[in-house]
Amino acid sequence: MSQKTAKEALLNLINKASGKIPLRDYMGFCLTHPLHGYYSTKKPLGKDGDFITSPEISQIFGELIALWFINFWEGRGNPPNVALLELGPGRGLLMRDILRTFKIRPALLETLEVHQVEINPHLKKDQCAAIAPITVSHHTTVDEALEALKGKTTFLIANEFFDAFPIDQYIYKDQRWQKRYVTYNTEKDAFEFQDEIFKDPFGNCAFPMKPAEGTIMESAPLVENLFREITKHLNHQGGAGLIIDYGYDKFCYGDTFQALERHQKANPLDNPGLVDLTVHVNFATLLLIAQQHKNMHSKLETQGDFLRNLGIDMRTDLLAKNATDSQVKQNILDATNRLVADNQMGELFKVLQIWT
């Protein structure tokens, strides 16, 4: 679909809402609209896409995640009827590496069902091809997938999934919080923010830091509600999950709303539906949700610490030692550094581990 067609559809949505829509609705349109949404129509991953994820960087990432699940499975006495559910599987490379590693435990692979949540028809084909001849059951929503996994021990992996969920933003102006909307400026022929006073449900005493003028606060109710459903499912059915994403582990103010196009930052209000829109994940809140279940264990750490604790350095050294080409060896070392170094993905990315 052309940019103009997407623009007209978005303008129609704004006009029906009296000239403005919450930022959450703008993001939802741009990312998941069935005709114009970024994730519904594009192939966003890889060197030729707009961003690259950890499974695209190194096979070791998926291998170590597989070992984490194997450790849980064996620690629970090798339960049968296991389902592996991946949210936002991309091109299927992470699932490919996990299933290849599961071959060291044939009994697990024999009992395993593979499920994925995906809305992009192009990516579904890539995902099926990546793990063939193993079959995958695709679902359109997480709720649909969890319903299909009732009665099964569930392994869940979500790598860079929650950062693409729509959020609400509030800005502190004139000594009160105002909600952020998106409107259209006909004179400038551009979408822009519009902040409006609303019935303040917060109260400054609810926050540990007194906001300064212009302070922005983000809220992700869609993420929180979905994560509650996930933890409820795991707590009831038994299982383990890994939530991996860039985000923060303590309450903080700030504007993390951004757009990526061809691996570069772009204006998030330009080119609706054609660029990737993301935000940082509030892991502090997700951890609190997980801790509300008495039977659930949880641990939050950086991606660097998580991968090092699973032996990424040892696996990297082995692959590099066996590399016959000097450039291949350097690529292996560079990939691991990108995953774990504090100034790369190691510190910014967090890993929330949950298990029963």
Rosetta silent file (secondary structure, phi, psi, omega in degrees, C-alpha in Angstrom):
SEQUENCE: MSQKTAKEALLNLINKASGKIPLRDYMGFCLTHPLHGYYSTKKPLGKDGDFITSPEISQIFGELIALWFINFWEGRGNPPNVALLELGPGRGLLMRDILRTFKIRPALLETLEVHQVEINPHLKKDQCAAIAPITVSHHTTVDEALEALKGKTTFLIANEFFDAFPIDQYIYKDQRWQKRYVTYNTEKDAFEFQDEIFKDPFGNCAFPMKPAEGTIMESAPLVENLFREITKHLNHQGGAGLIIDYGYDKFCYGDTFQALERHQKANPLDNPGLVDLTVHVNFATLLLIAQQHKNMHSKLETQGDFLRNLGIDMRTDLLAKNATDSQVKQNILDATNRLVADNQMGELFKVLQIWT
SCORE:     score description
SCORE:     0.000 S_00000001
   1 L     0.000  145.862 -178.246    0.000    0.000    0.000 S_00000001
   2 L   -77.340  159.647  177.478    1.209    3.502   -0.740 S_00000001
   3 H   -60.969  -38.452 -178.778    2.104    6.030    1.918 S_00000001
   4 H   -61.843  -41.828  179.559   -0.726    8.251    0.681 S_00000001
   5 H   -64.069  -42.450  177.459   -3.290    5.493    1.200 S_00000001
   6 H   -64.284  -40.438  179.549   -2.009    4.867    4.723 S_00000001
   7 H   -62.925  -43.334  179.976   -2.055    8.596    5.408 S_00000001
   8 H   -63.930  -40.198  179.298   -5.653    8.908    4.245 S_00000001
   9 H   -65.434  -39.092  178.782   -6.741    6.000    6.429 S_00000001
  10 H   -68.635  -41.018  177.195   -5.014    7.539    9.438 S_00000001
  11 H   -61.729  -37.845  178.234   -6.568   10.957    8.747 S_00000001
  12 H   -63.243  -40.375  177.907   -9.973    9.313    8.583 S_00000001
  13 H   -63.770  -43.646 -179.752   -9.359    7.752   11.992 S_00000001
  14 H   -66.127  -42.902 -179.784   -8.290   11.117   13.440 S_00000001
  15 H   -63.769  -37.775  178.166  -11.254   12.969   11.942 S_00000001
  16 H   -67.019  -23.635 -179.474  -13.696   10.443   13.389 S_00000001
  17 L   -98.872   28.195  176.642  -12.107   11.064   16.812 S_00000001
  18 L    63.997   31.683  170.433  -12.739   14.837   16.668 S_00000001
  19 L    97.931   -0.639  178.609   -9.303   15.707   15.371 S_00000001
  20 L  -157.975  151.750  174.766   -6.962   13.783   17.649 S_00000001
  21 E  -133.467  148.632  176.562   -6.168   10.245   18.808 S_00000001
  22 E   -59.588  152.168  178.239   -4.104    9.054   21.799 S_00000001
  23 H   -53.554  -36.927  179.990   -0.520    8.110   21.025 S_00000001
  24 H   -57.230  -42.631 -178.921   -1.473    4.520   21.836 S_00000001
  25 H   -71.181  -35.394  176.558   -3.979    4.471   18.955 S_00000001
  26 H   -62.126  -46.876  179.061   -1.496    6.082   16.574 S_00000001
  27 H   -62.847  -42.115 -179.685    1.078    3.390   17.335 S_00000001
  28 H   -60.415  -42.607  177.199   -1.522    0.663   17.018 S_00000001
  29 H   -61.853  -50.736 -173.733   -2.527    1.889   13.566 S_00000001
  30 H   -64.982  -30.019 -173.868    1.050    2.261   12.346 S_00000001
  31 H   -96.179  -36.740 -168.939    2.197   -1.133   13.578 S_00000001
  32 H  -128.394    6.776  176.006   -0.719   -3.548   13.232 S_00000001
  33 L   -56.697  133.212 -173.196   -3.352   -2.140   10.873 S_00000001
  34 L   -60.443  -26.103 -179.650   -4.220   -5.102    8.591 S_00000001
  35 L  -104.647  -33.292 -172.014   -3.601   -3.120    5.377 S_00000001
  36 L  -117.241   -5.006 -174.317   -1.158   -0.388    6.367 S_00000001
  37 L   -71.201  142.895 -178.496    0.554   -1.679    9.532 S_00000001
  38 H   -57.695  -48.912 -177.129    4.322   -2.055    9.600 S_00000001
  39 H   -79.670  -11.305  179.313    4.281   -5.538   11.123 S_00000001
  40 H   -86.745  -21.441 -169.029    1.363   -6.647    8.972 S_00000001
  41 H  -127.445  -25.902 -171.655    2.964   -5.932    5.615 S_00000001
  42 L  -100.457  164.667  168.636    6.757   -5.487    5.756 S_00000001
  43 L  -105.895   93.519 -166.905    9.784   -7.724    6.212 S_00000001
  44 L   -85.215  -12.430 -168.367   11.531   -5.610    8.841 S_00000001
  45 E   -95.843  159.015  173.646   14.437   -7.815    9.895 S_00000001
  46 L    94.143 -179.837 -177.725   17.992   -8.297    8.727 S_00000001
  47 L   -61.036  -33.265 -178.763   20.584   -6.193    6.948 S_00000001
  48 L   -89.355   -1.667  179.151   18.074   -5.187    4.275 S_00000001
  49 L   -97.220 -152.947 -177.044   15.388   -4.365    6.849 S_00000001
  50 L  -101.543  -19.346  179.361   15.100   -1.679    9.481 S_00000001
  51 E  -154.952  167.458 -179.793   16.650   -3.467   12.461 S_00000001
  52 L  -131.280  139.423 -177.488   18.519   -6.598   13.470 S_00000001
  53 L  -109.938  170.596 -175.340   17.880   -8.815   16.489 S_00000001
  54 H   -55.478  -43.303  178.425   20.100  -11.089   18.568 S_00000001
  55 H   -62.301  -25.672  177.566   19.252  -14.322   16.677 S_00000001
  56 H   -76.496  -21.752 -176.356   20.304  -12.543   13.473 S_00000001
  57 H   -83.882  -43.930 -175.594   23.629  -11.650   15.076 S_00000001
  58 L  -153.703  139.166  176.123   24.730  -15.035   16.417 S_00000001
  59 H   -66.575  -22.735 -176.759   23.509  -18.627   16.563 S_00000001
  60 H   -62.838  -32.458 -179.790   24.879  -18.818   20.105 S_00000001
  61 H   -55.593  -52.421 -179.938   21.994  -16.697   21.367 S_00000001
  62 H   -67.986  -35.321  179.789   19.412  -19.348   20.511 S_00000001
  63 H   -61.990  -43.333 -178.238   21.644  -22.201   21.617 S_00000001
  64 H   -71.247  -35.769  175.393   22.011  -20.803   25.127 S_00000001
  65 H   -62.833  -39.653  176.663   18.288  -20.096   25.420 S_00000001
  66 H   -60.305  -42.551  178.538   17.674  -23.726   24.474 S_00000001
  67 H   -63.651  -35.274  177.317   20.014  -24.850   27.255 S_00000001
  68 H   -62.037  -43.904  178.387   18.104  -22.681   29.728 S_00000001
  69 H   -69.200  -38.286  177.679   14.864  -24.445   28.823 S_00000001
  70 H   -61.240  -41.762  179.192   16.514  -27.875   28.885 S_00000001
  71 H   -61.060  -41.569  177.010   17.776  -27.181   32.388 S_00000001
  72 H   -65.535  -45.409 -177.690   14.247  -26.321   33.512 S_00000001
  73 H   -59.763  -45.990 -179.936   12.758  -29.374   31.786 S_00000001
  74 H   -69.357  -35.502  178.470   15.223  -31.767   33.402 S_00000001
  75 H   -66.354  -19.828  177.904   14.839  -30.076   36.774 S_00000001
  76 L  -101.657   16.170  175.554   11.104  -30.846   36.644 S_00000001
  77 L    80.397   28.844  177.638   11.606  -34.527   35.871 S_00000001
  78 L    54.927   58.371 -178.287   11.313  -34.381   32.065 S_00000001
  79 L   -62.945  144.506  175.641    7.567  -33.662   31.881 S_00000001
  80 L   -82.831 -179.905  176.064    5.716  -34.818   28.733 S_00000001
  81 L    53.846   59.477 -179.213    3.318  -32.722   26.649 S_00000001
  82 E  -102.839  138.168  175.590    5.552  -29.670   26.370 S_00000001
  83 E  -120.288  134.522  175.502    4.745  -26.703   24.133 S_00000001
  84 E  -106.134  116.950 -176.712    7.259  -24.080   23.043 S_00000001
  85 E  -113.480  123.335  176.554    5.576  -20.755   22.314 S_00000001
  86 E  -112.937  132.030  178.366    7.440  -17.889   20.659 S_00000001
  87 E  -101.278  123.023 -178.864    5.981  -14.391   20.494 S_00000001
  88 L    66.621   66.964 -169.888    7.091  -12.332   17.503 S_00000001
  89 L   -78.418   -3.364  179.368    9.303  -14.976   15.838 S_00000001
  90 L    61.446 -130.517 -179.583   10.797  -12.752   13.129 S_00000001
  91 L   -90.230    3.810  177.156   12.324  -14.856   10.357 S_00000001
  92 L    89.103    7.859 -176.224   12.344  -17.989   12.539 S_00000001
  93 H   -70.452  -37.738  179.180   16.065  -18.039   13.232 S_00000001
  94 H   -64.270  -46.105  178.395   15.720  -18.141   17.017 S_00000001
  95 H   -62.791  -39.412  177.586   13.326  -21.091   16.859 S_00000001
  96 H   -57.867  -47.053 -177.773   15.629  -22.819   14.380 S_00000001
  97 H   -69.344  -36.218  177.798   18.611  -22.543   16.726 S_00000001
  98 H   -64.253  -49.145 -176.836   16.577  -23.625   19.761 S_00000001
  99 H   -67.065  -35.492  176.410   15.196  -26.721   18.041 S_00000001
 100 H   -62.214  -40.016  179.692   18.609  -27.655   16.645 S_00000001
 101 H   -71.255  -33.512  177.945   20.016  -27.539   20.176 S_00000001
 102 H   -60.617  -16.046 -179.780   17.084  -29.557   21.543 S_00000001
 103 L   -62.857  -19.245  177.005   18.399  -32.477   19.463 S_00000001
 104 L   -73.859  -10.706  174.631   20.791  -33.218   22.318 S_00000001
 105 L  -128.247   78.808 -176.272   17.672  -34.225   24.268 S_00000001
 106 H   -55.251  -33.657 -178.761   15.651  -36.355   21.790 S_00000001
 107 H   -64.384  -35.437  176.762   12.991  -37.118   24.404 S_00000001
 108 H   -68.818  -45.202 -178.067   12.203  -33.415   24.719 S_00000001
 109 H   -63.716  -34.901 -178.942   12.070  -32.898   20.973 S_00000001
 110 H   -68.585  -32.708 -176.854    9.735  -35.877   20.528 S_00000001
 111 H   -91.516   -4.245 -167.829    7.177  -34.549   23.004 S_00000001
 112 E   -85.421  137.389  166.331    7.393  -30.933   21.893 S_00000001
 113 E  -107.234  141.621 -179.294    4.752  -28.862   20.114 S_00000001
 114 E  -110.129  126.047  179.230    5.881  -25.632   18.436 S_00000001
 115 E  -129.619  144.819  178.104    3.595  -22.587   18.496 S_00000001
 116 E  -140.879  144.806  175.530    4.226  -19.036   17.297 S_00000001
 117 E  -103.629  117.256 -175.661    2.271  -15.777   17.420 S_00000001
 118 L  -152.840  139.506  178.141    2.613  -13.911   14.129 S_00000001
 119 L  -111.511  -11.041 -175.628    0.413  -11.598   12.032 S_00000001
 120 L   -91.325  116.587 -177.087    2.700  -11.108    9.030 S_00000001
 121 H   -64.242  -32.076  179.149    1.989  -13.625    6.226 S_00000001
 122 H   -67.637  -42.685 -179.822    5.447  -13.152    4.678 S_00000001
 123 H   -69.973  -32.301  176.473    7.207  -13.911    7.951 S_00000001
 124 H   -57.002  -41.330  178.812    5.013  -16.951    8.570 S_00000001
 125 H   -64.268  -42.488  177.989    6.452  -18.517    5.415 S_00000001
 126 H   -62.459  -41.068 -178.531   10.001  -17.768    6.568 S_00000001
 127 H   -64.899  -42.379  178.352    9.287  -19.249    9.991 S_00000001
 128 H   -64.253  -42.280 -179.053    7.906  -22.488    8.549 S_00000001
 129 H   -66.651  -34.008 -175.605   10.867  -22.811    6.195 S_00000001
 130 H   -66.348  -30.789 -175.288   13.388  -22.168    8.981 S_00000001
 131 H  -114.204    5.392  177.859   12.314  -25.177   11.074 S_00000001
 132 L   -55.731  142.317    8.944   11.097  -27.590    8.374 S_00000001
 133 L   -87.576    3.891  176.038   10.310  -30.484    8.521 S_00000001
 134 L   -66.123  136.612 -178.219    9.095  -29.678   12.052 S_00000001
 135 L   -93.991  155.124 -179.453    5.639  -28.148   11.846 S_00000001
 136 L  -128.516  142.194  173.337    4.474  -25.016   13.638 S_00000001
 137 E   -98.548  118.501 -179.857    1.031  -23.901   14.760 S_00000001
 138 E   -93.493  145.374  177.397    0.559  -20.186   14.098 S_00000001
 139 E  -131.532  149.754 -179.547   -1.712  -17.941   16.141 S_00000001
 140 L   -83.709  -32.081 -179.254   -2.827  -14.374   15.547 S_00000001
 141 L  -130.285  160.288  176.984   -2.952  -13.361   19.219 S_00000001
 142 H   -67.056  -40.081  178.830   -1.284  -14.403   22.452 S_00000001
 143 H   -58.530  -42.842  178.299   -4.667  -15.131   24.036 S_00000001
 144 H   -61.528  -41.473  179.964   -5.476  -17.527   21.208 S_00000001
 145 H   -66.471  -44.688 -179.109   -2.126  -19.287   21.685 S_00000001
 146 H   -63.934  -35.620  177.001   -2.490  -19.627   25.446 S_00000001
 147 H   -62.632  -38.253 -179.645   -5.954  -21.094   24.997 S_00000001
 148 H   -72.451  -17.934 -175.725   -4.480  -23.733   22.674 S_00000001
 149 L  -101.856   11.804  176.508   -1.794  -24.617   25.239 S_00000001
 150 L   -61.456  135.262 -179.532   -4.073  -25.443   28.148 S_00000001
 151 L    87.906    2.307 -178.299   -2.980  -28.677   29.781 S_00000001
 152 L  -121.403  139.318  169.592    0.599  -28.411   28.519 S_00000001
 153 E   -61.777  128.224 -169.833    3.817  -27.473   30.228 S_00000001
 154 E  -114.257  125.120  166.531    4.666  -24.225   28.450 S_00000001
 155 E   -98.645  128.957 -178.604    8.015  -22.815   27.410 S_00000001
 156 E  -127.290  132.399  176.951    7.610  -19.188   26.333 S_00000001
 157 E  -130.340  129.447  177.317   10.141  -16.945   24.635 S_00000001
 158 E  -132.930   99.412  179.523    9.554  -13.304   23.676 S_00000001
 159 E  -104.842  118.097 -176.904   12.597  -11.606   22.192 S_00000001
 160 L    51.126   53.744  179.015   12.025   -7.959   21.210 S_00000001
 161 L  -110.290  -48.851 -173.993    8.264   -8.403   21.291 S_00000001
 162 H   -74.782  -17.409  179.310    6.947   -6.091   23.980 S_00000001
 163 H   -68.937  -14.503 -178.705    8.897   -3.041   22.752 S_00000001
 164 H  -100.251   12.019  178.387    6.473   -2.791   19.815 S_00000001
 165 L   -86.380  139.603  179.579    3.328   -2.516   21.925 S_00000001
 166 L   -60.698  145.587 -179.928    1.473    0.817   21.887 S_00000001
 167 L  -126.458  165.023  166.287    1.880    3.056   24.928 S_00000001
 168 E  -101.362  146.158  173.534    0.298    6.125   26.448 S_00000001
 169 E  -123.179  144.593  176.401    2.426    9.184   27.151 S_00000001
 170 E  -129.716  141.225  179.517    1.818   11.976   29.644 S_00000001
 171 E  -122.352  137.351 -178.246    3.720   15.240   29.881 S_00000001
 172 E   -88.741  107.199 -178.219    3.933   17.437   32.983 S_00000001
 173 E  -134.450  137.974  178.408    2.983   20.974   31.930 S_00000001
 174 L    55.792   39.311  174.223    1.676   23.893   33.963 S_00000001
 175 L    65.015   29.826  171.646    2.012   21.832   37.165 S_00000001
 176 E  -158.064  159.438 -179.937   -0.238   18.991   36.059 S_00000001
 177 E   -78.483  137.138  174.548   -0.119   15.936   33.840 S_00000001
 178 E  -123.770  143.302 -177.708   -1.442   16.251   30.305 S_00000001
 179 E   -85.533  142.019 -177.747   -2.130   13.364   27.950 S_00000001
 180 E   -92.795  127.045  177.744   -0.294   13.175   24.650 S_00000001
 181 E  -118.986  167.312  172.411   -2.349   12.885   21.464 S_00000001
 182 E  -115.933  130.263  178.352   -1.507   12.854   17.753 S_00000001
 183 E  -128.900 -176.142 -179.631   -3.248   15.313   15.460 S_00000001
 184 E  -126.567  125.527  179.300   -2.751   16.589   11.923 S_00000001
 185 E   -94.700  107.566 -176.330   -1.556   20.086   11.071 S_00000001
 186 L   -66.890  -33.212 -179.487   -3.041   20.990    7.699 S_00000001
 187 L   -67.622  -39.815  179.951   -0.820   24.056    7.253 S_00000001
 188 L   -88.790  -10.586 -176.298    2.367   22.037    7.760 S_00000001
 189 L    53.576   52.490 -175.813    0.891   18.935    6.113 S_00000001
 190 E  -153.395  149.896  171.521    2.276   16.859    8.983 S_00000001
 191 E   -79.478  144.819 -179.471    1.222   14.805   11.960 S_00000001
 192 E  -151.979  165.083  179.418    2.216   16.327   15.299 S_00000001
 193 E   -78.341  149.300  172.094    1.717   15.947   19.040 S_00000001
 194 E  -139.156  122.608 -177.648   -1.050   17.701   20.913 S_00000001
 195 E  -102.702  132.155 -176.761   -1.085   17.714   24.719 S_00000001
 196 E  -134.849  143.664  175.890   -4.364   18.157   26.554 S_00000001
 197 E   -66.648  138.308  176.549   -5.450   18.388   30.166 S_00000001
 198 L  -137.546  170.696  179.412   -7.485   15.405   31.304 S_00000001
 199 L   -63.587  109.309 -170.088   -8.961   14.244   34.565 S_00000001
 200 L   -71.271  109.825  179.440   -5.760   13.536   36.440 S_00000001
 201 L   -90.829    0.189 -171.007   -5.908   10.012   37.897 S_00000001
 202 L   -89.533  -69.268 -170.542   -2.355   10.067   39.190 S_00000001
 203 L    83.251  125.399 -174.179   -1.652   12.577   41.911 S_00000001
 204 H   -60.264  -27.222 -176.925    1.983   13.541   42.338 S_00000001
 205 H   -67.041  -11.883 -178.705    2.274   11.632   45.600 S_00000001
 206 H   -78.484   -7.328 -173.517    2.022    8.380   43.632 S_00000001
 207 L  -120.775  142.985 -176.911    5.503    8.859   42.179 S_00000001
 208 L   -72.269  -17.278 -178.296    8.898    8.722   43.889 S_00000001
 209 L  -123.403  128.523  177.725   10.266   11.693   41.944 S_00000001
 210 L   -70.325  125.942 -175.295    8.589   15.076   41.706 S_00000001
 211 L   -74.419  143.942  173.120    8.285   15.842   37.999 S_00000001
 212 L   -91.501  163.016  177.931    9.860   18.923   36.468 S_00000001
 213 L   -56.278  130.726  179.839    8.174   20.964   33.762 S_00000001
 214 L    89.031   -0.669  178.690    8.240   19.012   30.483 S_00000001
 215 L   -64.322  137.371  178.366    8.754   15.648   32.153 S_00000001
 216 E  -111.319  135.325  176.567    7.351   12.744   30.130 S_00000001
 217 E  -122.538  139.881  179.956    5.946    9.587   31.667 S_00000001
 218 E  -113.343  146.100  178.884    5.049    6.449   29.750 S_00000001
 219 E  -134.507  134.500 -176.978    2.414    3.855   30.556 S_00000001
 220 L  -124.530   68.927 -177.550    2.000    0.484   28.830 S_00000001
 221 H   -62.537  -31.129  179.027   -1.324   -0.993   30.001 S_00000001
 222 H   -66.074  -41.694  177.898   -1.515   -3.361   27.015 S_00000001
 223 H   -64.595  -46.713 -177.912    1.849   -4.897   27.904 S_00000001
 224 H   -62.519  -43.313  179.793    0.981   -5.179   31.580 S_00000001
 225 H   -64.965  -41.177  179.625   -2.385   -6.831   30.915 S_00000001
 226 H   -67.119  -39.945 -179.707   -0.892   -9.312   28.462 S_00000001
 227 H   -67.163  -32.174  174.579    1.948  -10.173   30.825 S_00000001
 228 H   -61.201  -40.927  178.336   -0.589  -10.841   33.570 S_00000001
 229 H   -65.645  -39.412  179.459   -2.250  -13.384   31.272 S_00000001
 230 H   -64.504  -49.321 -179.129    1.105  -15.004   30.504 S_00000001
 231 H   -65.907  -35.317  176.365    2.135  -15.334   34.145 S_00000001
 232 H   -62.089  -42.644  178.957   -1.332  -16.604   35.062 S_00000001
 233 H   -63.972  -49.315 -178.857   -1.026  -19.299   32.394 S_00000001
 234 H   -63.961  -38.751  179.887    2.464  -20.384   33.465 S_00000001
 235 H   -63.641  -34.390 -177.758    1.500  -20.357   37.128 S_00000001
 236 H   -85.810  -43.061 -174.764   -1.463  -22.637   36.413 S_00000001
 237 H   -88.322  -22.762 -172.083   -0.049  -24.914   33.709 S_00000001
 238 L    87.347  139.980  179.263    3.565  -25.019   34.831 S_00000001
 239 E   153.431 -164.115 -176.197    6.438  -23.870   32.704 S_00000001
 240 E  -151.030  152.542 -179.050    9.053  -21.218   32.160 S_00000001
 241 E  -145.067  153.461  175.838    9.459  -18.044   30.156 S_00000001
 242 E  -127.785  122.295  174.699   12.065  -15.571   28.972 S_00000001
 243 E  -110.113  114.944 -174.549   11.210  -11.961   28.178 S_00000001
 244 E  -123.504  125.136 -176.766   14.154  -10.300   26.427 S_00000001
 245 E  -169.199  168.915  172.002   14.092   -6.691   25.309 S_00000001
 246 E   -85.256  139.106 -176.111   15.653   -3.288   25.707 S_00000001
 247 E   176.347 -167.493 -175.584   14.254   -1.471   28.699 S_00000001
 248 E  -126.049  150.369 -174.618   14.718   -0.253   32.238 S_00000001
 249 L  -108.550    4.961  176.070   14.647   -2.071   35.578 S_00000001
 250 L  -136.835  151.770  178.756   13.735    0.862   37.844 S_00000001
 251 L   -58.568  134.609  177.492   10.930    3.404   37.736 S_00000001
 252 L  -157.572  154.562  171.500   11.953    6.420   35.708 S_00000001
 253 L   -87.633  164.413  174.044   10.543    9.271   33.685 S_00000001
 254 L   142.973  157.657 -179.850   11.540    9.835   30.096 S_00000001
 255 L  -100.816  110.790  179.315   10.567    9.695   26.442 S_00000001
 256 L  -110.518    3.436 -179.250   11.589    6.402   24.819 S_00000001
 257 L   -67.562  122.589 -176.457    9.227    6.578   21.833 S_00000001
 258 E  -148.636  165.120  176.405   11.314    6.243   18.676 S_00000001
 259 E  -125.168  144.509  176.658   11.270    5.155   15.048 S_00000001
 260 E  -123.765  134.475  176.370   13.826    3.097   13.147 S_00000001
 261 E  -142.439  120.569 -178.031   14.286    3.027    9.391 S_00000001
 262 L    53.793   43.619  176.461   17.180    1.243    7.721 S_00000001
 263 L    68.301   12.719  178.355   18.928    0.914   11.092 S_00000001
 264 E  -122.598  150.698  177.517   18.770    4.688   11.635 S_00000001
 265 E   -69.791  143.665 -179.487   16.543    6.773   13.893 S_00000001
 266 E  -135.746  170.991  176.282   13.679    8.559   12.146 S_00000001
 267 L   -73.342  119.398 -176.092   10.825   10.887   13.046 S_00000001
 268 L   -67.746  -11.393  178.435    8.107    8.624   14.544 S_00000001
 269 L   -99.750    0.332  174.495    5.357   10.878   13.149 S_00000001
 270 L   -95.462  150.991  171.717    6.610   10.665    9.571 S_00000001
 271 L    53.311   57.478 -179.092    5.702    7.873    7.162 S_00000001
 272 L   -57.430  130.916  179.494    3.012    6.078    9.221 S_00000001
 273 L    87.393   -8.796 -176.682    3.115    2.342    8.661 S_00000001
 274 L  -109.131   -8.563  178.734    6.460    2.429    6.873 S_00000001
 275 L  -126.676  156.712  179.681    8.860    2.695    9.832 S_00000001
 276 E   -81.214  128.074  176.344    9.303    0.656   12.984 S_00000001
 277 E  -107.538  129.682 -177.951    7.954    2.294   16.147 S_00000001
 278 E  -141.508  163.644  173.572    9.327    1.111   19.476 S_00000001
 279 L  -141.372  162.819  175.776    9.571    2.018   23.169 S_00000001
 280 L   -78.188  143.031 -177.298   11.626    0.771   26.080 S_00000001
 281 E   -85.189  135.934  177.725   10.028   -1.962   28.178 S_00000001
 282 E   -86.124   86.569 -177.876    9.283   -1.269   31.839 S_00000001
 283 H   -70.325  -25.047  178.653   10.793   -4.419   33.339 S_00000001
 284 H   -60.227  -42.773  179.102   10.363   -3.092   36.874 S_00000001
 285 H   -70.869  -41.136  178.986    6.588   -3.357   36.512 S_00000001
 286 H   -61.490  -38.549  178.581    6.729   -6.752   34.778 S_00000001
 287 H   -63.687  -41.794  177.913    8.843   -8.111   37.616 S_00000001
 288 H   -62.580  -38.163  178.159    6.283   -6.920   40.180 S_00000001
 289 H   -63.814  -44.529  179.500    3.508   -8.651   38.226 S_00000001
 290 H   -62.717  -37.106 -176.609    5.436  -11.933   38.203 S_00000001
 291 L   -73.221   -8.616  177.731    6.116  -11.684   41.930 S_00000001
 292 L   -75.132  -15.121  178.344    2.384  -11.558   42.671 S_00000001
 293 L   -93.341  122.832 -175.535    2.163  -15.322   42.010 S_00000001
 294 L   -64.425  -32.318 -176.393    3.190  -17.355   45.053 S_00000001
 295 L   -91.641    3.384 -175.540    4.325  -20.346   43.000 S_00000001
 296 L  -104.669  134.545  174.356    6.313  -18.336   40.463 S_00000001
 297 E  -100.701  151.034 -178.684   10.012  -17.631   40.608 S_00000001
 298 E  -149.409  151.392  177.960   11.526  -14.680   38.784 S_00000001
 299 E  -151.397  132.841  179.927   14.893  -13.137   38.083 S_00000001
 300 E  -119.754  126.817  178.025   15.797   -9.981   36.199 S_00000001
 301 E  -150.151  170.723  178.747   19.290   -9.336   34.868 S_00000001
 302 E   -72.783  158.673  178.501   21.060   -7.758   31.956 S_00000001
 303 H   -63.126  -36.573  178.788   21.433   -9.682   28.715 S_00000001
 304 H   -59.751  -48.802  179.638   25.194   -9.603   29.162 S_00000001
 305 H   -65.233  -41.790 -179.357   25.039  -11.261   32.590 S_00000001
 306 H   -58.706  -48.655 -177.286   22.390  -13.751   31.441 S_00000001
 307 H   -71.387  -35.856  177.689   24.438  -14.963   28.470 S_00000001
 308 H   -66.229  -40.032  179.416   27.708  -15.045   30.390 S_00000001
 309 H   -65.221  -24.759  178.393   26.131  -17.133   33.139 S_00000001
 310 L   -89.898   -2.541  174.083   24.998  -19.610   30.492 S_00000001
 311 L    97.430   31.113 -177.944   28.526  -19.933   29.070 S_00000001
 312 H   -64.167  -32.780 -179.159   28.615  -17.679   26.022 S_00000001
 313 H   -66.481  -42.223  179.744   32.345  -17.086   26.393 S_00000001
 314 H   -64.940  -44.308 -179.722   33.112  -20.798   26.373 S_00000001
 315 H   -66.079  -38.149  178.489   30.861  -21.452   23.370 S_00000001
 316 H   -63.827  -44.987  179.671   32.356  -18.492   21.512 S_00000001
 317 H   -60.673  -39.176 -179.662   35.911  -19.699   22.123 S_00000001
 318 H   -66.345  -46.073  179.629   34.995  -23.163   20.814 S_00000001
 319 H   -65.169  -40.612  179.947   33.407  -21.853   17.627 S_00000001
 320 H   -65.816  -37.987  179.826   36.252  -19.420   17.043 S_00000001
 321 H   -64.878  -36.888 -177.820   38.835  -22.161   17.580 S_00000001
 322 H   -84.066   -7.692 -179.914   37.136  -24.393   15.011 S_00000001
 323 L   -70.046  131.696 -177.797   36.800  -21.596   12.445 S_00000001
 324 L   -91.081  -13.130 -178.622   39.073  -22.230    9.454 S_00000001
 325 L  -114.265  134.960 -176.770   38.885  -18.671    8.143 S_00000001
 326 H   -64.058  -35.432  179.790   40.304  -15.708   10.056 S_00000001
 327 H   -70.239  -38.664  176.165   37.416  -13.447    9.022 S_00000001
 328 H   -62.052  -42.390  178.056   34.839  -16.008   10.168 S_00000001
 329 H   -60.164  -44.696 -179.937   36.650  -16.217   13.498 S_00000001
 330 H   -66.222  -36.567  178.059   36.590  -12.447   13.896 S_00000001
 331 H   -62.857  -38.769  178.443   32.893  -12.338   12.995 S_00000001
 332 H   -63.439  -45.899 -179.547   32.149  -14.860   15.759 S_00000001
 333 H   -65.790  -41.175 -179.331   34.047  -12.793   18.309 S_00000001
 334 H   -65.620  -38.463 -179.144   32.454   -9.527   17.149 S_00000001
 335 H   -64.006  -44.948  178.497   28.953  -11.026   17.320 S_00000001
 336 H   -64.021  -40.925  177.748   29.397  -12.145   20.911 S_00000001
 337 H   -59.909  -39.809  179.793   30.814   -8.769   21.866 S_00000001
 338 H   -64.623  -34.214 -178.149   27.756   -7.089   20.380 S_00000001
 339 H   -75.187  -33.324 -169.206   25.464   -9.300   22.443 S_00000001
 340 H  -115.705  -18.270 -176.120   27.186   -8.896   25.822 S_00000001
 341 L   -66.923  142.767 -178.541   29.267   -5.713   25.891 S_00000001
 342 L   -61.744  -32.954 -179.014   27.917   -2.950   28.119 S_00000001
 343 L   -90.047    7.053  175.062   28.261   -0.384   25.340 S_00000001
 344 L  -115.153 -113.976 -179.410   26.439   -2.634   22.874 S_00000001
 345 L  -100.353  -11.041 -171.050   23.387   -4.772   23.785 S_00000001
 346 L   -62.911  -36.708 -176.733   24.665   -6.270   27.020 S_00000001
 347 L   -95.205  -43.661 -177.284   23.526   -3.522   29.405 S_00000001
 348 L   -65.526  -39.301 -179.472   20.537   -1.953   27.634 S_00000001
 349 E   -81.979  136.278  178.605   18.836   -5.294   27.002 S_00000001
 350 E  -114.823  156.889  176.824   17.283   -7.047   29.989 S_00000001
 351 E  -126.941  116.758  175.452   16.212  -10.658   30.512 S_00000001
 352 E  -100.261  115.460  179.653   13.261  -11.444   32.754 S_00000001
 353 E  -100.882  130.415  177.151   13.257  -15.126   33.693 S_00000001
 354 E  -133.322  138.861  179.604   10.042  -16.621   35.104 S_00000001
 355 E  -158.330  158.594  178.997    9.396  -20.220   36.064 S_00000001
 356 L  -115.637    0.000    0.000    7.217  -22.395   38.304 S_00000001
